[in-house]
Amino acid sequence: MTTSASSEPPALGPLLSAIRSPDDVKALPEADLLTLAAEIRHSLITSLSRTGGHLGPNLGVVELSIALHRVFSTPKDNFVFDVAHQGYVHKMLTGRAPQIHTIRTYKGLNGFLLRSESEHDSYGAGHAGTALSAALGMAAARDLAQDDSHVVAVAGDAAFTCGPTLEALNNIAETTKKFIVVLNDNEWSIDKNVGAIARYFNALQTHPTYASVRNTAADFVEKIAGKAVRKLAHKVEEGAKNLLFPNVLFEKFGLRYYGPIDGHDLPLLVRTFEHLKTLNEPVVLHIITEKGRGYQPALDNPGKFHGLGAYHINDGSTDVSATPTCSDIFGRTVTDLAKSDEKVVAITAAMPGGTKLEIFKKELPQRYYDVGIAEEHAALFACGMATRAYKPFLAIYSTFMQRAYDMIIHDMALQNLPVRLCMDRGGLSGDDGPTHHGLFDIGYLRPVPGIVHMQPANEAEFVAMLKWMAAYEAGPTAIRYPRGPIDGSPLDAPVAPIELGKAEVVAEGSDVALIGLGTTFAMAKQTKAMLEARGLSVALINPRFIKPLDASVLERFARQCKVLCTFEDHVLHNGFGCGVIELLHDSGITTPVERIGWPDEFVEHGKPDTLMNLHGLTAEAAFDKIMRHF
């Protein structure tokens, strides 16, 4: 059985327990490094079985992380990890191993790198494609300051499908002479990588020449200083050049290419980094790693073990909820819609598993498109399809849709194209923390002219809204929905017809009107019961639409009630409640509006109930605010 995260923390191995800083890594005899790697893997597998987390990516970078800290010296030297979900080993080697069992728990270690957590975390990130640009900025600042530190950017092969990564590559050679990029090539991002660049990397490592290249590299382990390394680099480089292109891709950008080499050959990695740090030219070191190395369930199912909750160590199994998540419902519903409408297509940005469009991919592969980690391109691609009368459902997490904001305004809304934005993880994302909370999409979509934005209050309404979106052709639509279930109600529950901009009045009342958006509708119902126990007449409204708001319903209750209260799983600034206040103000109505939502700050990581209690997203908090008016 999975052990509770609150029980006694797993014991660390003797070598790992002695690591309090990178200096301790440097002080270890070389013969102990492989043992340290084994202890790190054991600690990761054991600790994450309790808390969940990004197990697969971290098992794949154990040797790389040890080699980096063996050769370089943080915090003087800077490591910038792309996405940074593979930074757990770095945390363990910089004095945080005793806390690794707290990862992603409230008040514990963050699941990504965090500048405020440690001086060794030079850059925090939770979205892909940022490492090269940020690291290049650090290198430029270093050059201006004329210090002798090193900057190393570690990016997975999937990050090279991102626009920002390619934009950074275009600037590196013109900006600095001292810069190291580590291309960690494991063929996976969250799901299997897609696109031409991914195929190039895959062809490179699976080409027959690759095996001999790696064998040749291993022969040089014992004599890899200076001239021998340059000879090895040249030999490997020439072999790689001839695999696909006349010249290696990176040399077109002015970076010297080294590799591919075995990313789990620790002595080779150490000696290679020792050489690379002596160079005065920007370089790319291409390493081949296995995502999930050292744990068979993670090797067998890399997608699942990219990031998951608690699991059983013996076989990697997880406890399955009997209640379908919104992602499950979305994947099934859109697939069924496509079966009855040949114009429906599905688009994702490297997230078929997270969005559950893997269902669509399996049953209707000819109308399924995974564009890689490229949200801007995904939005434009959807716009193009919409011009040809197709009905694109673009499924991207709320926190990642931010990257496509220019396209939403300039291409989608301005041209009134009926693209359907399906924003998974709309609201708090709990354990993943501030980089993944979907708490800003109402604010960034509310000002966009012509866009329709919705949020369902239960699962059956979610299905009804998706069907309504499929039929709506007047312009762009968006729907936000949570990571898990909404209220667990059956999918075949009765649902009042969806009408553009029309709210559902669930209960009439004359003292207080409660307006509960989406997942917070249940909280509004709890508040209603508490207020009625005090003798108040309470109206209950399911707004359904964030934009356009139902002016007639809101104005009616604002005129007949003493106070309104809005509920939303979103920041209060420029959120749903602000929209209600603006509407009433423009109508000359002065009825006070209390609001329940997230504060004007980046909310930390932790279990939703813990964070909601901490920040006042509770029926009790709503009750207290409302009772001030009576």
N, C-alpha and C positions, 0 to 999 in steps of 0.2 A: 504494500500500500504506500501511497505517497505520504511522506512525512510532513507534518505541519511546519510552516516557516517560523513559527514561534517557539519551536522546541530547541533543544541544545544544538548549537551550530556544529556542522561537520568539522572534524579535526583536519588540520592542514598537515601535509607531509613535513618531515624534519628540515629539508632544504627550504621549502617554500615558507615555512613558519619563521625562518631566520631572515627572510628578505624584508627589510624595512625601507630600503631605498635602492635606486639603481646602482649605487656604489657596491652594494652587497652582491649584485649580479656580476659585476666586474671582478669581484674578489674571489668568486668560486673557481675552483680548478676546472679546466676545460672538460675533464672526464666526468664532472658532475652535471654538466648542462643537460644531457639527455635525461638524466634522472629528474632534474627540475622540471623538464617538459612533461614527463609522465605524471609528476605530482600535480602540476597545474591542470592537466586534463582531468585527472581524478577529482580534483576539487571543483572544477566547473560542472562536471556531470552530476556530482553529488549535490552541490549547492543549488543548481538551477532546477533540479528535480523538485525542489520545494517551492521556489519562487517563480519559476518560468523565466524566460529570457531568450536572448539570441545565442543559443548553444552552438549551432552549426558553424556560423561565421567565426566564432572565437576558437573552436577546436581547430579550425584551419589556419590560424595565424599564431599558434604557440611558438613555433621555432622562429618565425619572423620577428615577433615581439621580443623574444630573448636576444636575438642577434642585434636588433636595433639598440637595445639598452646595453648590450655588451660593448658596442663600438662607439655609440654617441653618448652625450651627457645632457639629459634634461635636468632642470628647465632651461639651461643655457641654449642647448640645441632644441629645436622645435620639431615635434612630430604632429602632422595633421592627418587624421584618419578620415577618409571619405565616409560619410554617414555616421561613423564612430560607434555603430552598434558592435563592431569588432574590437572595441577598446577594453574589454574586460581584462584581458591578459596584461595590457599596459597598466591598468589600475592595480593589478596584483603585484606587479614588479615595481611599483612606485609607492609601496607602503600600505596599500589598501587590501591586501590579501585577507587579513583577519575580519574584514567587513564584507567579503564577497558574498556571504550568505544573506546579506541584507539587500542585495541588488534589486532595484525596482519596487522596494517596499517603502512605505511612508517613513521618512527620516533616515532611510538607508541610502546606499549608493544609487546614483542615477544610472539608468540603463544606457546612457550615452556619455560622451566626455562632457565635462562641465567646468568652465574656467573657475567658477567659484568653489568647486569641490577640491581642487588641487592645483598647485603651481606647475605641476607636470602636464596638466591639460591645457595646452597652449591655445586650443580652439575647440569650441563646442559646436556640434552639428547633429542634425537628425534627418536631414534631407540629402539626397545624393547629388553629386556633381560639384560640391563646393570646395573640395580639398585643394585642387591645383590653383585656383584663383586666390584663395586665402593664403596658401603657402607662398605663392609668388609675391603677394603683398608683403608678407613677412620678410622674404628674401630681399625685396627692394628696400624695405626699411633698414634691414641689416646693412646693406651696401651703403646707404646714406650715412648710417652711424659708424661705418668703417670698423665693425667688429668682425671677429673670425668665427662666428657660430655657424652651425649647419641647419638647413631646413630640409626635412624629408616629408614628402606627400605620399601617403599610402592610399591607393585607390583600386577598387576592384574593377574587373573588366567591364562590368555592367555600367560603371560610372562613365565609361568612355562612349556610351550612347547618349550622354547628357549634353545639351547645348553648352552650358557653362564650362564643362571640361574642355570641349573643343575650342571654345573662345579663349580659354587660358593657354592652351597649347599654342595658339597662334601668337601669343605675346611673350612666352618664356624666353626664347633665344634673344629677343631684343631688349629684355629687361635685366637679366642677370647672367652671370657666368658660373655661378655656384649654386646648383639646385639638383636635388635628387628626387625622382619620381619612382615609386615602387608600384608596378602593375601587378596586382595580386590576381592571378588568372585561375578561376575555378569553375568557369562556365555558368555561374549562377549569380543572380542578384537575390531576389526573394524567390522567384520562380526561374525556370530555365531562361537564359538570355536569348534575345531575339535580335534580328537585324543583320546588316552586312558586316558591321564591325565585330559583332559576336561571332559570326561565321568565320571571319578572318582569323581571330584568335584561336578558335577551335581548330581550324585547318592547320594553323601553325603548330599546335601542340600534338595533333594527331598524324601529321605528315611523317612518313618513314624516316626522313632525315632527322626529325626531332629526337628519336631514341638515341641515335649515334651522337648527336650534339650533347645530350645530357651525359652520356657515358664519357665523352671526351672531357666535359667540364669536371666530372668527378675525378678523373685522372690527375687534374691539376690542383686538387685540394692541398696536397702537401707542399707544393711549390708555387703558391699563388701570389707571392709578393712581387710587386713592381712589374718588371718586364714580362714575367710569366702571365700575370693577369691581363696585361695588354694583349699578349699573344692569344690568350684564351678568348678575350673579348672579340678580337678580330676574327678568330676562327669561328666562333659561335655566330657572330654577326654575318659573316659571309655565307654560312650555311643557311641562316634564317632568311637572308635577302632573297635567295633563289627559290624560296618556297612558293611565293605568290606574286610578289611585285619586283621590279628591277631594283628598287631600294626599299628599305624598311620604312613603314608608315611614319614613324616618329622622326626619322632623319629629314623628312620633308618639312618638319616643323623646326629643324635645327637642334634636335636633341640626339645625343649619342646613345645608341641602343645596345644594351647588354642582355644576353639571354637567348632563349628561355633557359632557366636553371630550376633545379628541384627546390621548391620552397620549404621542404621539410628536411633538407640536408643542412643541419645547423653549422657544422664546420665550414662548409662552402659559403653559406650566407655570411658568416662572420668575416671570413677572409675577403669576400667580395666587397662588403661594406667598408672594410679597412682600406681597400684600394679606392673605392669611389669617393671617399671623403678627402682624398688627396688631389682630386681632379679640379680643374678650373674651367669646367664646361658643364652645361646642363645635360643630365643623363636620365635614361629610363632603364630600370632594372626589371626585366620581365621574369616573374617567378610563377611556377605552376604549383598549386596547392589543392588539397582535397577539403571541401567543405564538410565538416563533421568528422574529420580524421580522429580515429581512436575510439569511436563509439558507433557500433554497427547500425543501430536503428537510425542514427543521423546520416550515415552514409547511404542507407537504403532509401531514405525519404528526406532529401535535402530541403525540399520546399517546406515541409511540416516543421523541421527543426531549425529553419531560419530564425523563427521567433515563435514561441509557444508558451502556454501556461505550464503549471506543474504536471509532471509525468512520472510514470513508474520506471525506475532505473532498469529493471531486469529486461524489459522489452520495449521501452519507449512509449508505451500506450498511454493515452490520456482519457480521463473520464469524460464521456460524451453527455452533453445536456439533452434532455428529451424535448426541450423547447427550441425550435429553430431560431437562428439569429436573423437579423434583418438582411445580412449579406446572403444567407441561404435563400431567403424569400425573394430577394432581388434577382439572384441568378436564375432561380426556377421560373419566376414570373416573366422576366424578359425573354427567356428562351421560349416559353409557351406563346408569348405574344408574337415572336418572330415566326413561329410555326404557322400562325394563322395570318401573318402579314409579311409578304416577301420583301417589303421595303424596310423592315426593322433590321438594323445592324448593331453590333456591340463593339465598343472600343475600350481598351484599357491601356494604362501606362505601366507595364511590367507587373501588374497585380492580378492575374487571373485567379489565384487562390484566395487572396484577401477579399476581393470583391465577389467571389464565387461565380465569375464569368467562365470559370473552367467548365461549368455545366453547359453553357452556350457553346464553348469551344468543342466539347465532345460531341454534341448533338447537331450543331450547325456550323462546322468549321469554315465553310466558304463565306460566311458573313460575320466572322469573328476576326478582330484586328488587335494585336498586341504590338504597340509601337515602341516598346522599351521605355526606359526612364526618361520620358520626353513629353512632359505635360503640355508645354506650349505647342509642340507639333501635334499632339493628340487633339487639342482644341481646334487648331486650324484644319486638320485632316477631317474632323467631324463637320466643320463648316463647309468644306468642299463637297462632302457627300450630301449635305443638306441642300446645296444648290441644285442637285440632280434628283430632288424629290425623294431621297432616302430619309429614313428616320433614325438618326444615330442616337444611341444611348451611350453617353460617355461616363464611365464609372471611374472616379478618382476620389481618394480620400479628401475630406474637407481641407485638411492641413496641406495637402499637395496641390489642390485646385488653385491655391493662391498664386502659384507659378504661372498659371494661364490667364491671369487677370487682364492683361492687355488684350489678349485675344477675345476674351469674353466681352469686353467693351467695344473694341475697335472693329472686330470682324463679325462677331456673333450678333451682338445687340444692335450695332449701328446698321447692319444689313438685314436685321430682323429675321435671322435664320433659325428655323425650329430645331435647334440642337437641344437634347435633353441631358442636363447635368445631374448626375446621380452621385451625391456626396456622402459616401460611407464615412463612418466615424464622425458624423456631425454631432458635436457635443464633447463632453469629457472623454478622454481616452485612457484614463486611470493610470495604470502602471507605467505606460510609456512616457508620460510626463509632458512638459510644455512644448516640446518639438512636435508632438503628435496630437495634442488636444485640438479638436475642431471647433474652436470657440470664437471664430472671427468671420465665418462666411456670411452671416446675416448682415454684418456691418459692411463687408465689401461688396455685397450684391445689392443691398438696399438702394444705393444711389443710381444704379444702372437703369436707364430708361427702358421700359418695355419688357423687362424680364419678369417672369412669374416664378415665385418662390414659395414652396410648400413644406410642411412637415406633418406627418401623420401622428395621430394619438394612439393608434393600436395597429396590430398586424393586418387586420382585414382592410382597414382604411389605407394602409400602405399599398396593398395590392390594387385597390381601387384607384389610387392616385397614379400608379404606374400605368394602368390602363388608360386613364384620362390623359396622361402625358403623351401616350402613343397616338391618340386621336387629335391632339391639339397641334395645329399647324400655323398659328398666327404669329409665332415668334419663339424665342428661347425660353425654356423652362428649367427649373432647378428643384431638386428635392433633397432634403437633408434627413438622415436617419442614423441611429446609434450603432455602436459596435456590436451589441448583443440584441436581445429581444427588446420590445417596447413595453408591453404589459403582459405578454404571454397569452393573449386571447386567441381563440381559434380563427383560422384564416377564413372560415365560412360564416363568421358572425355577420349579422345584418349591418349594412353600412348605408347611411343616407347618401343620395346621389351627390357626386362632386360637381359643383358649379363654380365657374371662375370667380374668385374673390368673395365667395360666400362662406361665412362661418356657420358652425352648428351650435345652436342654443340648446344645451342639454337640460338646463333647469332655469326657471324664472326666479327672480328675486328683486327686492326693492331697497335693501340696505347696502349690500356689497355685491359687486360683480367680479368674479374670479375668471381670469382668462389664461388657461394653461396650454402652452404650446408644446405639442409633440410629447416627448417623454415626461415632461413636467405636468401633464394633465392629471396624472395620478396624484401628484402632490397637491394640486388644486382641489381635487376631490377630498383629500384628507383635511385640507384647510376648511373646506365647506362644512364638514362634519363638526369640526371644532367650533366654528363660528355659530352654527345652528344650535349647538349645545348651550350657547350663551344667549339664545333667543333671537338671533339675527336672521333676517330673510336674505338668502344668499343665491345669486344667479351663478350659473356655471356655463362657461363658453369654451368650446373647442374651436380655435380660430382657423385652423387648417391652412390658411394662406397668410404668409408673412408679407407678401407683396403680390397683388394689391390687397390692402386691408379691407375688411367689410365695414365701410364707413357707417352704413345705416344701423347695423347692430351695435357697434361701439358707441355711436352718438346716442342711441336710444337708452342704453344702460347708463351712460355717463350722465344723462339728464334725470334719470329716475333713481339713481343710487347715490349714496353719500361718498363712496370711495370705490375705486377700481384697483385691482391688483393683478399684475401680469407675472407670469412664470416662464422662464426660458433657460435652456441649457446652453448658454452663450454669455459672453461678456455683456454687461449692462450698457457700456458706452456704445452708442450707435446700434443697439440691438433692437429686438422686437418691441420691448417696452418703450424705447425712445420713439419708435414709429407711432405707437398709440398716443403718446404725449403730443407729438407733432400734429397728428390728425385732429385731436381735440382742440389744441391751441388754434389751429387754422379755422376751426369751426366756432371759435369764441366760447368754448366750454371750459369752465375753470374747476371742474370736479378733480380732486386730487387723485393721483395715480401712484400707488406703491409698486415697487418692482423687486422681483426675486430673480437673481442671476449671479454671474461670476463677477468678481471685482476687477478693477482696472489694473491688473498685474498679471504676470505669467504664473499660472497656477502650477504648483509643484506636482510630483508624482505620488501616487498612493491609491488605495482602494477608493472607488467613488463614494461610498458611504462616509468614509473618514473625511474626505475632502469636502463633501457637501455639508457635513456637520460643522467643519472648521470654518467654512466661508458663508454659512447662513443660507444654504439652499435647502431649507426644510419647511415643513408645514408649520412647525412651531415658530420659526422666524417670521413667516408670513402672518401668522395669527397675531404676533406681538406688534408688527407694523400696522396692521389693520385696526387693532383695538385702540390705538392711539387716537383714532378719529371718533371714538364713541365714549 
